[in-house]
Amino acid sequence: MSNTKPTVVVAMSGGVDSSVAAGLLLRQGYNVLGVTMQIWQESATQTKGAGCCSLGAVEDARRVAGKLGIPHYVLNFRDFFAEKVIDNFVSEYKRGRTPNPCVNCNRYVKFDALLYKARALGAEYLATGHYARVEFDEDRRRWTLRRALDAGKDQTYALYHFTQDELAHTLMPLGLVTDKAETRRIAAELGLAVANKPDSQEICFVQGGSYTDFLARAAPETVRPGDIVDTQGARRGRHDGIAFYTIGQRRRLNVGSPLPLYVVDIDAAANTVVVGGNDDLMADGLVADDVNWVGIAGLQESRAVTAKIRYNMEPVPATVQKAARGGEIVVRFDAPQRAVTPGQSLVLYDGDSVLGGATIQRRT
């Protein structure tokens, strides 16, 4: 009987994380194929090495694959990425909301379209360099998504849209890595030139500029000046365009006040930015929709959870229940939370396991 492990396609971005994921799986005996997605048309003004979807990134991924001795392919997902990620990004800003494009990229591009391609190529699994753990829970008889051992690098906040079938065919070897320094040590052991490559901090499709520059071209109405008003409706100043603002923001307001003022609401229809004090930012709860359950089949009754409403925060105690309106959930925090932002993700946890997630609609 053959002991050969199955074939796995590794999504290689040219960065150290996905490169080490490929190396670790190769060490474990998998038949590894490297794939890099072309998801955005690089402009002439971009630097060759910038970003996870740049020409430089493709070249880095190809060099890593060569060093590891694995095949490497480049697949064109530009049109699909534009439809599922960029169009949503633009439309959300038009509505005065703050989207999370990485969530939609993971949901539609990586773990749907790319996984489909991987299985069409004869692979049983798709692997990525995400910091998260995929495990089968024997008690629940379900595949579960758990937080990475390195809590500081955990990426489950952007990964809550998995189906059971997708989880069953996904590998994330970096979920067991204790810290980023260990990832870089492994890369050095493997002789990979990307061992010290800096992490990308930008939105991949706005490399070399800012997201507001991108929106000025794609949705000029979002950078049209308008009024800044307070919570009573009194005019307090002028803004540069709603795309420049998000809930909780203080900079760029240029509003005279003896007390600090923050963005507490954005009214896209009226093209106004609403400001208030810190107390105006606090919310007892929220309503969310576009719900996806991961750790459970569905919500039957109110239950205690911990919740994240932004990427860089620790989950906080809360209670979740179904809303009166179908398809929505209501979350009540044990303690008020600051700057609940429509368009951002809500992710719910049971311990270190992801119960599910949704898109924030409004605070309560």
N, C-alpha and C positions, 0 to 999 in steps of 0.2 A: 504493500500500500504506500502511495506517495505521501510524504510529509510536507510537500510544497504548499505554502500558504496562498490564499487567493490573491487575485490582482486588485490593486488599489490605484486609483487616479489621485494624484496630489495636486491641488490647486496651488501653483507656484507663482507668487507675486514678484519674485526677485529679492525679497527681504529675508532677513535671518530666520524669522519664525517658520515660514512655510518651507524654507530650505532645510532647517533642522527636522521638521516633521517628516520630510521625505527621507532624510538620512536615518532617523530612528526607525521608520517602518522598514527600510531596507535592512537594517541590522536585525530586525525581528523576523526576517525571512519572507516578507511580502514581495510579490512581483510588482514593482513600482513603475508607474508611468507618470511623467510630469506634464502638466498642462498649464499654459498661461492664457488668460482671457484678455483679448483686446476689447475693451469696453468703452473707449472714448477716443475720439480723433485728436491726436496731439497737435497743438498749434505750433506755428513757427516760432512763437515767442517763448515756448516752454524750454526749460533746460533738458538736455538729453537724458539725464539720470533722475529726473524728478518724478515722484509718485509711483503708485502701485500699478498703474496702467500705461506708463510711458514707454517709449522705445528703449530707454536705458534699463527699465525694469525687465523687459522681455529679454534683453541681452544678458542681464545678470542671472535670470532664471535659466537661460540656455547654458551659461557657463557652469552653474551649479549642477545642472543635470549631467553635463559632460564630466565633471569631476566625480560625481557619484556613479557614473556609468549607466544611466537610465535614459530611455527615450524621452524626448521633449517635443511637445506639439503646441502650436498657437492656434486658438480658436477665436473666431470673430463673433462677438456678442454685442457689437456696437448698437445696432438697431433695437435689439431687445432691451439693452440697458437704458437707452434713451427713453423707450416707451414706459418701462416699469419704474425707473429710478429718477431720471432727470425730469420727466414730465410731471411726476408727483411732487418733486422738490419745488418746481416753479409754481405749480398750482397751489400748494400749501402756503407759500409766501404771498401769493396773490390774495389769499384769504386772511392774511394777518397772523398766520400760525408759524410755528418753528418746527420744521420737519427733521427727521433723522434718516438721511439717505442710506446709511450703512444697514439699517434694519431692512429696508426694501431690497437692497442689493443681496443681502444674505437670504432673504425670503424667496425672491423670484429668480435671481441670477445664479448664485452659487449652489444653493441646496435644492433648487428645482430644476432649472434648465441645465446647469453643468452636471448635476447628478444624473439627469436623464441621459446626457451625452456619455458620461462615464459608463453607465450600464449598457448603452448601445455599443460601446467599444469592448464590451465583454468583462468589464471590471465589476466586482461585487461591492466595492466600497469607493466612496469619495472621502479624501482626507484634506484637512486644512491646518493652518498654523494657528488657529484660534486657541485661546486659553480657556478651556471648558472641558468637562468630562461627560462622556456618553456611557451610560451603564444600564443594564437591565435590572429592574427591581423585581425580585422574585415574589415579594409579598403582594405588590400591586399588579404583577404580571404585565408590566408596561416598561417600555424604554423610557429612561429619564435623562434629563440634562441637569448636571450638577455644577456648582461653582468650581473654578480651578483651585488647585492647592495654593497657588500664589494669588491671594485675594486681591492684591494690588493690581494684578494684570487680568483678573477675571473679566471675560467678555460675554457672559450670559445675558447681560442687559440687551444686547443687540442680536440675540439668537433665539428668541422665544417663539418663533413662528414654525418650528419643526412639527411635522406630522410624525406619527409612529413609524410609518414606512421609511421616511427620510432618516430618522434617528437610527433605525436598524441597519442602514447602509452608510453610516457616517463614522469616521474615525477622527479623533482629536488628541494626538499623542502628547501635546504640550500641556494638557490639563493636569498631568502628573508631575510637571516640572516645578520645582520649588520657587524659583525666581528667574528673572531675565538674565542675570549673570550666569546661571547654569546653562541657559539656552546658548549664550555666546560661547561658553566653554565647550559645549558639545560641537558647535560650529567650527571652532578652532581645531578640535580633535579630528574632525572630518576633513580638515584642510580647506574649508570653504572661504573664498575671498570676501564673502559678505558678513563674516563673523562680527565685524565692528561697524557695519553699515547702520547709520542712524535710523530710528523708527520714523515713518512718515506721520506727520501731524496735520496734514491738510486733507480737505475733501478731494478725492482723486480727480474729479473732473473740473476742478478750478485751480489746478496747479499753476504756480507762477503769478497768481493774482489773488483776489479775494472773492468770496461768494457774492458780495454786493456788486463787484465789477461784472461778474457772470450774470447776475439778475438784471443789471442795467441793460444788458444786451438782450436777454431772453424775455424779460418782463419789465419794460421801462416804467409801467405804472407803479411798480413797487418802490421806485426811487423818485417819486414825484413829491415835492415838498408839501407839507400840510400843517395843520394846527396841533399844538400840544395843549391839552386841556386837563384840568384836575378832575377829581371824582365828583365834583359838584357841577361840572360842565363849564367852568370859567376858563377862558383862554389864558394860557400861561406862556406861550411862546410858539416857535415854529420848529418843525422837524425836517430832516433831509430826505425822508422817504421811509415808509414802514419797514422796508427790508433791512434797515440799519438797526432795528430795535427788536428786543425780545423781552419777555416778562422777567422782572427783577433787575433789569439793566439800569445803571446810573449814568454812565458816560454818554457823551454826545447830547445831553439834554439841554445844557446851557439855559437853565431856568433858575432865576433868582429866588431863593427861599432860605429862611433862617434854619430850616431843618432839611435833612437829606430827602430828596424825592427820587422815586424809582418808577420804571414803567410797570404799571399794574394791569393794563389792558391795551389791546390794539384793535381799533375799529376800521377794518379794511374798506368797508362800504363808504364810510365818511372820510376816509383817509386821515384819521386822527390817532394820536398816541395819547393814552390816558396815564397821568402820573398821580402818585399818592405816596404816603409815608410807608415805613416798613410794616406797620400793622395792617395796612391795606393789602400786603402781599401774602399774609398768612391765611391758610385755608384748613378747615376741619376735615375736608374730604374732596372727592372728585367723582366725576362720571366719565366712563371710558367705553369705547365700542371697538369693533373689529377685533373681537376677543379670540384668542387661541389658547386652548388648554393643552398642556404638555404632560404634566405629572398626574393629571386626573382626566377621566373621560368627559367630565362636565361638572358644573357647580350645581349641587342639589339644594344646599342650604347655606346659611351664613356660616362663615368659618374664620378663625383667626389666622393671619398670615403675617409675613413681613413684606414690605413694598419698597420698590425703588422708582423714583419719578425722574431721575436723571442719571447719567452714566457715572459721574464721580461722586457717589454717595454710598454709604452703607444702608442696607435695607432697614426700614423702621417698622415697628409694630403697628398693625392695622387690622381691620375687619372688612371682608368682602362679601357682598351679597348680590343677587340678581336685582336689576332695576325693573321698575314697572313697565318700562318700554322694552320690548323684545330686542335682544342682541346687545344690550348694554349691561354694564355692571357698575355698582356703587361701592366706593371704598371710603371707609371712615378711619382716619388716623387716630392712634391713641393720644398723640400730641400734635397740635397744629404744625403744618409744614409750610415752608416758604417757597414762593415762586412756582406754583403748579402751572405748567405751561402747555396750552393746547397744541396738539401736533406731536408732542414728545411721547415717548413710550412709558407705559406703566408695566413693571414686571413684578410678579408676585412669587414669593418663595415659601416653601415649607422646609425650614432648616436651610441646608445648602442646595436643595433641589428646586428647580423651577416648576412652579405649579402651572403658570401660564402668563400671558401678557396681553396688552391691549393698547389702543391709542387714546391718549387723554383728549377729551372733548371740552370739558369745562370743570372749574373748581366749584365746590359747594361749601 
